[in-house]
Amino acid sequence: MKPELIPNRPIPTLDPINDGRHKLNAGPLERESVPFVISLPEHGLGVFSYTWVNNEHRAGSMFVVYGPGIGDVPIVEAVDGVEMKATDNFDDWTVGSVQIKHDLALKTAELHVKGARTSIDLQFEAAHPAYAYGFHPQGCPDYAATNRLEQAGRIRGELRVDGRSFAIDTTGARDHSWGTRDWEAPQHWKWLHAQAGPEICVHFWKIEARGRTDLRGYVFRDGRMAEVMSVDIDFETDGQYRQTGIDVIVNDTAGRSTRVAGSFFAHFPLLPGPHTTLNEGAMRCEIDGKPGVGWVEFMWPTSYLESLRAAKAAS
């Protein structure tokens, strides 16, 4: 039997060294990545940045702005295969148009983007200590990473799109993973970050892989963080199998049940390879009735998603 979560188990503190780059092992699937996700329903926009680097120090980045606030066509700034130095670290990391600056203490970060049509300058201030999947008794799923941290926080700054300026003062999330990423091992997943202000933050990643369900995550509220023990998920999709609504009961090791109910206003399909489609969804939500914002990613094998869509269209 695999070790299980224990109620009221204290959550360890992650060494701040993990805010920086890691030495990756040999192998074609080794990589390290840092995304930020920001939901701006007041502007009708979803915004995310994503930078990655492999064990040969070749890096890439992507910055995407999408949603009804700019129309049907998303803005995408992306590069890949950029040569980096082994000594380059995330305290001052620039790949293409994306620059991140971690304080290397897991507390604050900056995101700066200077693209052809869009730019952003943001400050991230952590709302709680970083949660690492390696804290779980079963560790981080080995197809996902050697380890991975998740953290929500306060995000303030300015986004500019085609000469228009959007003030940002909200909450959002970042993650940071390092190690093997096998995109083809999972059959499906639901990855959720939601916040009702910086005082209430919910995260989980429910993955169907290798005939099993892996679940990791945390709930931070009332000044206390506890690990996710179970989730009860109801959701709705459109004809393209993009998530349109979600209603979740999240049960944690502190004995609390937290309800997250969200509706999605913007979607973007992220394809890390031809075999995988990640439906990114920016949402407005309520957490136990308190208004908030969030982000949910549904992963589908691309061929399976195409089959589902074809069957839906024919029905």
ABEGO torsion letter per residue (X at the ends): XBBBBBBGBBBBBBBAAAABBBBBBBEAABBBBBBBBBBBAAAGBBBBBBBBBBAAGBBBBBBBBBEAAAEABBBBBBBBGBBBBAABBAABBBBEABBBBBAGAGABBBBBBBBAABBBBBBBBBABBBBBAAABAAEBBAAAEABBBBBBBBBBEBBBBGGBBBBBBBBBBBBBBBEBBBAAABABBBBBBBBBEAABBBBBBBBBBGGBBBBBEBBBBGGBBBBBABBBBBBBBBAAGBBABBBBBBBBAAGBBBBBBBBBABBBBBBABAABBBBBBBBBBBBGGBBBBBBBBBBBBAAAAAAAAAAAAAX
